[in-house]
Amino acid sequence: MILLDSSAWLEIFVGGALADDCERYLKQNSGKVIVSVINIYEVYRRIARQSEDLALQAVALMKQQSVQMVDEQISLDAGDLSIKYGLAMADSLLLATAYKYKALLLTKDVDFNRVPGCKILK
């Protein structure tokens, strides 16, 4: 299982330098990709600044994966992870979701550099 951080999804949607790597991970893990509602929020918000239509198209593609809600346990776990690793709220919620589903978190965010279960895309 994998969970792409919002930074990885945005790489794909904006055609960034790491878009091919991110897409390869999606293809290699077909049927085993977790999307948090936090991803949907962050990606929609970023792309909607330019175009609401493009943002909705991005969300539609993300929803083809297994979308997971943030529940009470994920929230509590995220609080602990935030304290332990000094992560921001959204980052800790994504990490807690990845841990709940035993998924590898793929990200461009170096804040995850010393966090187990994360792969930093470079």
C-alpha positions in Angstrom: 0.0 0.0 0.0 1.1 3.6 -0.7 -0.2 7.0 0.2 1.1 9.9 -1.9 1.6 13.1 -0.1 -0.2 16.1 -1.6 3.2 17.3 -2.9 3.5 14.1 -4.9 0.0 14.5 -6.3 0.7 18.1 -7.3 3.9 16.9 -9.1 1.7 14.8 -11.3 -1.0 17.4 -11.9 1.4 20.2 -12.7 3.9 18.1 -14.6 6.7 18.7 -12.2 10.2 17.3 -12.5 9.2 14.2 -10.4 5.9 13.6 -12.1 7.2 10.5 -13.9 8.5 9.0 -10.7 5.2 9.6 -8.9 3.1 8.2 -11.8 5.4 5.1 -11.8 4.6 4.5 -8.1 0.9 4.8 -8.9 1.1 2.3 -11.7 3.2 -0.2 -9.7 0.7 -0.1 -6.8 -2.5 -0.1 -8.8 -5.4 -1.0 -6.5 -3.2 -0.3 -3.4 -3.2 3.5 -3.3 -4.7 5.3 -0.3 -5.9 8.9 -0.6 -6.7 10.9 2.5 -9.4 13.5 2.4 -6.6 15.8 3.6 -4.9 15.2 0.2 -8.1 16.1 -1.6 -8.3 19.4 0.4 -4.7 20.4 -0.2 -4.6 19.5 -3.9 -8.0 21.1 -4.6 -7.1 24.3 -2.8 -3.7 24.7 -4.6 -5.1 24.0 -8.1 -8.4 25.9 -7.7 -6.3 29.1 -7.3 -5.7 28.8 -11.0 -8.8 26.9 -12.2 -11.7 25.3 -10.3 -12.4 23.1 -13.3 -8.8 21.7 -13.3 -9.0 21.3 -9.5 -12.2 19.2 -9.8 -10.6 17.1 -12.5 -7.6 16.4 -10.3 -10.0 15.4 -7.4 -11.9 13.1 -9.8 -8.6 11.3 -10.6 -7.7 11.0 -6.9 -11.1 9.6 -6.1 -10.3 6.6 -8.4 -8.2 5.4 -5.5 -9.2 4.3 -2.0 -10.3 7.5 -0.3 -10.1 7.4 3.5 -11.7 9.7 6.0 -10.0 11.2 9.1 -11.6 9.5 12.0 -11.1 9.9 15.8 -8.3 7.4 16.0 -6.4 8.9 13.1 -6.8 12.3 14.8 -5.4 11.0 18.1 -2.5 9.2 16.4 -1.8 12.3 14.4 -1.5 14.3 17.5 1.0 11.9 18.9 3.0 11.8 15.7 3.0 15.6 15.5 4.5 15.8 19.0 7.0 13.0 18.3 8.3 14.2 14.9 7.4 17.9 15.0 5.1 17.7 12.0 2.4 20.2 11.0 -1.3 19.1 11.4 -1.9 18.1 7.7 1.4 16.2 7.6 0.7 14.3 10.8 -2.8 13.4 9.7 -1.4 12.0 6.4 1.2 10.1 8.3 -1.3 8.7 10.7 -3.5 7.6 7.8 -0.5 5.9 6.1 0.3 4.1 9.4 -3.3 2.9 9.9 -3.3 1.3 6.5 0.3 0.1 6.7 1.1 2.2 3.6 4.3 3.8 2.5 4.1 7.6 2.5 5.6 9.0 -0.7 6.5 12.7 -0.4 8.7 15.5 -1.6 8.5 17.1 1.9 11.9 16.9 3.7 10.0 17.3 7.1 9.5 13.5 6.8 13.2 12.9 6.4 13.6 11.1 9.8 10.2 9.5 9.9 9.9 5.7 9.5 7.6 4.5 6.7 8.3 7.5 4.5 10.1 7.8 1.2 11.3 11.2 0.1 11.2 11.7 -3.6 14.2 13.6 -5.0 
